[in-house]
């Protein structure tokens, strides 16, 4: 893991310290570089043809300030729960700018999507029956489609792979007579005009993602041919671009993703369908980081340990699945400057009251001391934005930063809760 602190991040951390953002009552903050976020969104949009539209996966970060920026910068929003739907609406997304997914939609969620004109991706045949019942009593402006599971296999993180043979998501394309049932569903319902898939996210290689999209593309063509009309006009191909947590380099890139699709699904770029994507982690993760104070240090059994304020409450996946979700941690001194000195193997632990609350185990860093800080890189998605309320630890303050390194503009994106 590369623990180098870039000049940009160093400037931001120093400014946070100088502005008094890291104080006794705020030993832990999140930072989002909004210039970096803007650049990533521009890269996403410019990497794809203009008939692709891009919905931000709100599960990655539902902070109102973040969703508002993302909408202002040209993305729509994918949601998968009532809370995410309400967050999107409050951030200003119209119904037509919202895509509603979820394998467990309640009648309330179906009604909310169809009433607001949000795109609705139906997960299974039982949900399809509920939508039938709703449409029997009313009309909707929504784009509606079925989610299929192309059953193309598993990536390196099974929990993030949604196109396995037994995934809970979508309709298994190769199971029983499902293919024919899907075709029949479209034949009897002219309002089904979309087809959706999502192969998975972190840990899924690009060729696996492309294989799943290829099967979905072929099925859409098969359905339109069987019906003798162009009924399916939209393909929602999900997101899933993996994030490199080992360094600041964004690899694979959106350009790499497009190249994989051009190789595996060349017809996708012919303009036959409107294409929707649902990227989340890859849009936001690298735009932010966490700064946490080192409260105490100790040596147990000859092993140095630094007790910080960043643990399972802001780095849940890393703490509970450290080998799959390892993140970079950098040592900063008592003024939040990159710390120098010989590297010593040590643990960086969090404040939660269980022994496994370890953010970085046996990591070689300059020896941390009380009053120092640590930086947890690439944490703007799924980390401080998705807190785990363990020990009733409070939500942390989050700041947005933009501008030149020597003239940074700092704003509050999320106010923190009081410690007591």
Wavefront OBJ file of the C-alpha trace (Angstrom):
o trace
v 0.000 0.000 0.000
v 1.328 3.438 -0.978
v 1.093 5.692 2.093
v 2.425 8.771 0.236
v 0.401 11.929 0.850
v 0.055 13.909 -2.371
v 0.829 17.655 -2.313
v -2.881 18.361 -2.782
v -3.930 16.243 0.182
v -1.099 17.634 2.288
v -2.270 21.185 1.561
v -5.849 20.300 2.485
v -4.836 18.561 5.721
v -2.647 21.493 6.758
v -5.483 23.920 6.044
v -7.888 21.808 8.123
v -5.491 22.013 11.049
v -4.860 25.734 10.620
v -8.587 26.455 10.490
v -9.137 24.618 13.749
v -11.263 21.896 12.188
v -9.307 19.237 14.085
v -9.968 20.224 17.663
v -10.635 18.462 20.969
v -14.328 18.067 20.254
v -13.799 17.110 16.601
v -11.058 14.455 16.594
v -12.346 12.961 13.350
v -13.420 14.697 10.136
v -14.185 13.790 6.559
v -12.981 15.833 3.593
v -14.244 15.888 0.009
v -12.171 17.599 -2.668
v -15.001 18.876 -4.836
v -12.591 19.812 -7.624
v -11.504 16.168 -7.793
v -15.135 15.043 -7.805
v -15.953 17.445 -10.645
v -12.978 16.186 -12.657
v -14.057 12.567 -12.185
v -17.608 13.283 -13.334
v -16.264 15.088 -16.400
v -14.018 12.111 -17.137
v -16.978 9.743 -16.805
v -19.197 11.729 -19.142
v -16.489 12.361 -21.747
v -15.443 8.695 -21.827
v -18.834 7.537 -23.108
v -20.879 8.518 -26.194
v -23.557 11.128 -25.587
v -26.458 8.660 -25.751
v -25.219 7.180 -22.477
v -26.668 8.788 -19.338
v -25.151 8.295 -15.909
v -27.005 7.771 -12.633
v -24.986 8.123 -9.433
v -25.542 5.176 -7.082
v -26.782 7.020 -3.988
v -25.811 4.157 -1.673
v -22.212 5.333 -2.087
v -22.979 8.680 -0.425
v -26.404 10.124 0.407
v -25.153 13.383 1.905
v -27.489 16.130 0.586
v -24.603 18.439 -0.320
v -22.957 15.678 -2.367
v -26.151 14.702 -4.196
v -26.867 18.354 -5.018
v -23.402 18.816 -6.525
v -23.705 15.637 -8.536
v -27.059 16.723 -9.932
v -25.684 20.174 -10.799
v -22.851 18.502 -12.670
v -25.112 16.485 -14.954
v -25.724 13.109 -13.345
v -29.045 11.524 -12.435
v -29.486 9.327 -9.349
v -29.952 5.606 -8.705
v -31.674 4.698 -5.433
v -32.457 1.418 -3.703
v -34.476 2.300 -0.600
v -37.096 4.763 0.658
v -34.374 6.744 2.437
v -32.262 7.068 -0.702
v -35.345 8.018 -2.721
v -36.258 10.779 -0.256
v -32.647 11.995 -0.234
v -32.653 12.221 -4.029
v -35.921 14.148 -4.080
v -34.673 16.560 -1.403
v -31.480 17.102 -3.415
v -33.591 18.298 -6.335
v -33.691 15.271 -8.614
v -36.948 15.078 -10.554
v -38.731 11.761 -10.985
v -37.334 11.382 -14.491
v -33.818 11.795 -13.049
v -34.220 8.906 -10.588
v -33.688 5.186 -11.194
v -35.299 2.945 -8.548
v -33.673 -0.448 -7.918
v -33.997 -2.859 -4.982
v -34.699 -6.573 -4.584
v -37.208 -5.914 -1.796
v -39.430 -3.024 -2.903
v -42.494 -2.459 -0.790
v -45.794 -1.304 -2.245
v -44.892 2.177 -0.957
v -41.667 2.156 -2.986
v -43.391 0.951 -6.145
v -46.042 3.628 -5.722
v -43.421 6.328 -5.081
v -41.471 5.399 -8.207
v -44.487 5.167 -10.502
v -46.165 8.266 -9.095
v -43.034 10.394 -9.521
v -42.177 9.026 -12.964
v -38.920 7.437 -11.841
v -37.396 4.634 -13.866
v -38.391 1.369 -12.172
v -36.287 -1.770 -12.539
v -38.452 -4.731 -11.482
v -36.453 -7.404 -9.682
v -38.642 -10.508 -10.007
v -41.917 -11.911 -11.330
v -43.734 -11.384 -8.022
v -42.837 -7.707 -8.117
v -44.003 -7.621 -11.725
v -47.441 -8.768 -10.522
v -47.532 -5.851 -8.066
v -46.716 -3.411 -10.865
v -49.445 -5.010 -12.992
v -51.922 -4.354 -10.189
v -50.756 -0.732 -9.811
v -51.035 -0.018 -13.545
v -54.474 -1.593 -13.668
v -55.645 1.343 -11.566
v -53.513 4.198 -12.857
v -50.995 5.458 -15.392
v -47.353 6.396 -15.030
v -44.704 8.283 -16.973
v -42.049 5.891 -15.685
v -39.665 3.883 -17.824
v -40.183 0.326 -16.559
v -38.081 -2.771 -17.131
v -37.032 -6.119 -15.730
v -33.715 -6.786 -14.040
v -32.105 -9.976 -15.241
v -29.277 -11.940 -13.701
v -27.044 -13.012 -16.613
v -25.408 -15.604 -14.326
v -21.899 -15.056 -15.667
v -19.944 -15.759 -12.489
v -18.207 -14.368 -9.443
v -15.494 -11.745 -8.993
v -12.815 -11.769 -6.304
v -15.252 -10.468 -3.655
v -18.244 -12.813 -3.586
v -20.330 -10.424 -1.499
v -20.032 -7.774 -4.233
v -20.850 -10.136 -7.128
v -24.488 -9.945 -8.214
v -24.460 -12.151 -11.324
v -23.666 -15.506 -9.733
v -25.827 -18.571 -10.331
v -27.657 -18.060 -7.027
v -27.575 -14.281 -6.599
v -30.577 -12.724 -4.874
v -30.755 -10.050 -7.569
v -32.822 -10.158 -10.739
v -34.340 -13.009 -12.729
v -31.879 -15.808 -13.457
v -31.690 -15.888 -17.231
v -30.550 -19.500 -17.458
v -32.910 -20.934 -14.823
v -35.747 -23.186 -16.054
v -37.977 -21.471 -18.578
v -37.143 -17.955 -17.407
v -35.905 -16.802 -20.793
v -39.270 -17.574 -22.379
v -41.147 -16.130 -19.403
v -39.196 -12.899 -19.809
v -40.006 -12.724 -23.525
v -43.677 -13.435 -22.784
v -43.713 -10.713 -20.122
v -42.594 -8.121 -22.662
v -44.964 -9.459 -25.321
v -48.001 -8.942 -23.081
v -46.870 -5.632 -21.577
v -46.010 -2.915 -24.123
v -45.085 -0.644 -21.199
v -42.010 -2.778 -20.456
v -39.439 -0.774 -22.420
v -36.234 -1.254 -20.426
v -33.913 -4.151 -19.580
v -31.522 -3.939 -16.640
v -28.512 -5.836 -15.332
v -25.703 -5.245 -12.854
v -22.902 -7.798 -12.646
v -21.309 -6.489 -9.464
v -18.900 -3.885 -8.181
v -15.593 -4.046 -6.321
v -13.662 -7.168 -7.283
v -15.435 -7.787 -10.590
v -13.045 -7.714 -13.577
v -14.055 -5.723 -16.618
v -14.344 -8.774 -18.883
v -16.844 -10.349 -16.453
v -18.901 -7.142 -16.402
v -18.796 -6.966 -20.204
v -19.905 -10.596 -20.479
v -22.995 -9.915 -18.392
v -23.854 -6.795 -20.371
v -23.351 -8.719 -23.635
v -25.945 -11.306 -22.592
v -28.365 -8.538 -21.649
v -27.826 -6.717 -24.934
v -28.405 -9.922 -26.893
v -31.594 -10.629 -24.927
v -32.942 -7.137 -25.670
v -32.374 -7.701 -29.377
v -33.953 -11.157 -29.134
v -37.056 -9.732 -27.464
v -37.455 -6.926 -30.000
v -37.010 -9.376 -32.866
v -39.507 -11.839 -31.380
v -42.076 -9.073 -30.914
v -41.492 -7.567 -34.341
v -41.178 -4.104 -32.848
v -38.602 -1.989 -31.061
v -40.249 -2.216 -27.659
v -37.095 -2.182 -25.557
v -35.500 1.219 -26.059
v -33.403 1.518 -22.868
v -30.674 -0.682 -21.412
v -29.567 -0.042 -17.843
v -26.147 -1.717 -17.580
v -25.420 -0.889 -13.928
v -22.041 0.299 -12.694
v -19.300 -1.695 -11.041
v -16.037 -0.072 -12.097
v -13.568 -1.239 -9.405
v -11.578 1.288 -7.384
v -7.823 1.007 -6.833
v -7.340 1.450 -3.083
v -3.583 0.798 -3.241
v -2.498 4.184 -4.635
v -3.776 7.523 -5.924
v -3.897 6.190 -9.483
v -7.454 5.704 -10.783
v -7.190 2.316 -12.424
v -9.055 0.864 -14.178
v -10.327 4.095 -15.665
v -13.661 4.871 -17.260
v -11.791 4.754 -20.565
v -10.662 1.210 -19.732
v -14.271 0.308 -18.971
v -15.436 1.674 -22.325
v -12.662 -0.204 -24.126
v -13.758 -3.457 -22.473
v -17.342 -2.838 -23.563
v -16.300 -2.006 -27.134
v -14.470 -5.333 -27.249
v -17.100 -7.442 -25.506
v -20.317 -5.716 -26.616
v -19.535 -3.659 -29.735
v -23.210 -3.350 -30.664
v -23.812 -1.350 -27.495
v -22.227 1.650 -29.230
v -24.362 1.555 -32.379
v -26.997 3.834 -30.872
v -29.752 1.223 -31.040
v -30.598 1.739 -27.359
v -30.433 4.543 -24.830
v -27.886 3.345 -22.247
v -27.962 4.107 -18.510
v -25.050 3.476 -16.125
v -25.052 3.388 -12.310
v -21.548 4.184 -11.047
v -21.093 5.106 -7.384
v -17.839 4.158 -5.658
v -15.737 4.915 -8.736
v -17.222 8.419 -8.997
v -16.605 9.491 -5.427
v -14.171 7.307 -3.449
v -10.930 8.990 -4.473
v -12.301 12.492 -3.991
v -12.198 12.254 -0.208
v -10.340 11.131 2.885
v -10.648 10.925 6.658
v -8.442 12.719 9.192
v -8.396 11.245 12.702
v -6.466 12.171 15.814
v -4.239 9.669 17.598
v -5.495 9.741 21.180
v -3.170 7.216 22.821
v -0.340 4.869 21.910
v 0.858 1.750 23.661
v 2.992 -1.321 23.181
v 1.407 -4.715 23.824
v 3.553 -7.830 23.584
v 6.257 -5.791 21.899
v 3.801 -4.561 19.245
v 3.118 -0.791 18.848
v -0.540 0.229 18.752
v -2.034 3.648 17.960
v -5.562 4.264 19.234
v -7.307 6.710 16.889
v -10.850 7.961 16.472
v -11.377 6.243 13.091
v -12.664 2.710 13.408
v -15.587 0.513 12.481
v -18.048 3.412 12.686
v -16.516 5.035 9.581
v -14.581 2.122 8.018
v -16.977 -0.760 8.576
v -15.999 -2.999 5.674
v -12.292 -2.504 6.262
v -12.595 -3.476 9.924
v -14.778 -6.529 9.385
v -13.203 -7.750 6.118
v -9.650 -6.334 6.258
v -8.127 -8.531 3.557
v -10.837 -7.622 1.037
v -11.161 -3.931 1.897
v -7.628 -2.861 2.795
v -7.171 0.913 2.558
v -4.173 3.199 2.669
v -3.356 4.893 5.943
v -0.791 7.690 6.226
v 0.872 9.102 9.343
v 0.639 12.860 9.952
v 2.315 14.827 12.707
v 0.644 16.952 15.400
v 0.059 19.749 12.854
v -1.412 17.350 10.276
v 1.707 17.410 8.093
v 3.065 14.195 6.516
v 5.175 12.586 9.228
v 8.786 11.669 8.596
v 11.064 9.169 10.255
v 11.863 5.467 10.109
v 8.900 3.221 9.445
v 7.841 0.963 12.283
v 5.358 -1.897 11.947
v 2.335 -0.947 14.064
v -1.441 -1.287 14.293
v -3.787 1.627 13.697
v -6.884 0.959 15.776
v -10.227 2.642 16.222
v -12.274 3.699 19.268
v -14.917 0.970 19.192
v -15.157 -1.424 22.116
v -14.264 -4.694 20.434
v -10.856 -6.186 19.780
v -11.178 -6.369 16.017
v -11.601 -2.620 15.568
v -8.388 -2.324 13.556
v -8.152 -0.112 10.481
v -4.591 -1.113 9.541
v -2.840 -4.176 10.982
v 0.949 -4.469 11.058
v 1.365 -1.435 8.796
v 4.833 0.116 8.400
v 4.506 3.831 9.185
v 6.521 6.494 10.987
v 5.864 5.788 14.650
v 2.629 7.459 15.706
v 2.420 9.434 18.960
v -0.454 10.991 20.928
v -1.612 14.161 19.199
v -0.568 12.973 15.741
v -3.141 12.298 13.021
v -3.803 9.581 10.473
v -5.222 9.981 6.985
v -7.494 7.252 5.598
v -7.443 7.584 1.829
v -10.205 6.991 -0.757
v -13.010 7.119 1.780
v -15.589 9.526 0.292
v -17.804 6.607 -0.752
v -19.231 4.080 1.734
v -16.990 5.199 4.616
v -17.812 8.398 6.519
v -20.985 8.792 4.444
v -22.361 5.432 5.629
v -21.701 5.392 9.366
v -22.087 2.301 11.511
v -23.677 3.464 14.752
v -21.535 1.357 17.067
v -21.136 2.579 20.675
v -23.489 5.417 19.619
v -20.516 7.192 18.071
v -21.712 10.380 16.371
v -21.834 11.269 12.696
v -18.696 13.209 11.846
v -18.320 16.671 10.305
v -17.509 16.662 6.600
v -15.933 19.579 4.745
v -15.843 20.379 1.058
v -12.639 21.872 -0.321
v -11.979 23.519 -3.678
v -9.569 25.937 -5.300
v -5.815 26.224 -5.636
v -3.655 24.611 -2.939
v -2.603 27.995 -1.541
v -6.096 29.539 -1.746
v -8.425 26.752 -0.667
v -12.104 27.454 -0.149
v -13.529 25.346 2.698
v -17.249 24.774 3.308
v -19.322 22.617 5.627
v -20.947 19.734 3.763
v -22.220 17.928 6.851
v -22.315 19.220 10.396
v -21.040 16.776 12.963
v -22.992 15.643 15.987
v -21.961 16.610 19.491
v -19.787 14.084 21.295
v -22.089 14.138 24.315
l 1 2 3 4 5 6 7 8 9 10 11 12 13 14 15 16 17 18 19 20 21 22 23 24 25 26 27 28 29 30 31 32 33 34 35 36 37 38 39 40 41 42 43 44 45 46 47 48 49 50 51 52 53 54 55 56 57 58 59 60 61 62 63 64 65 66 67 68 69 70 71 72 73 74 75 76 77 78 79 80 81 82 83 84 85 86 87 88 89 90 91 92 93 94 95 96 97 98 99 100 101 102 103 104 105 106 107 108 109 110 111 112 113 114 115 116 117 118 119 120 121 122 123 124 125 126 127 128 129 130 131 132 133 134 135 136 137 138 139 140 141 142 143 144 145 146 147 148 149 150 151 152 153 154 155 156 157 158 159 160 161 162 163 164 165 166 167 168 169 170 171 172 173 174 175 176 177 178 179 180 181 182 183 184 185 186 187 188 189 190 191 192 193 194 195 196 197 198 199 200 201 202 203 204 205 206 207 208 209 210 211 212 213 214 215 216 217 218 219 220 221 222 223 224 225 226 227 228 229 230 231 232 233 234 235 236 237 238 239 240 241 242 243 244 245 246 247 248 249 250 251 252 253 254 255 256 257 258 259 260 261 262 263 264 265 266 267 268 269 270 271 272 273 274 275 276 277 278 279 280 281 282 283 284 285 286 287 288 289 290 291 292 293 294 295 296 297 298 299 300 301 302 303 304 305 306 307 308 309 310 311 312 313 314 315 316 317 318 319 320 321 322 323 324 325 326 327 328 329 330 331 332 333 334 335 336 337 338 339 340 341 342 343 344 345 346 347 348 349 350 351 352 353 354 355 356 357 358 359 360 361 362 363 364 365 366 367 368 369 370 371 372 373 374 375 376 377 378 379 380 381 382 383 384 385 386 387 388 389 390 391 392 393 394 395 396 397 398 399 400 401 402 403 404 405 406 407 408 409 410 411 412 413 414 415 416 417 418 419 420
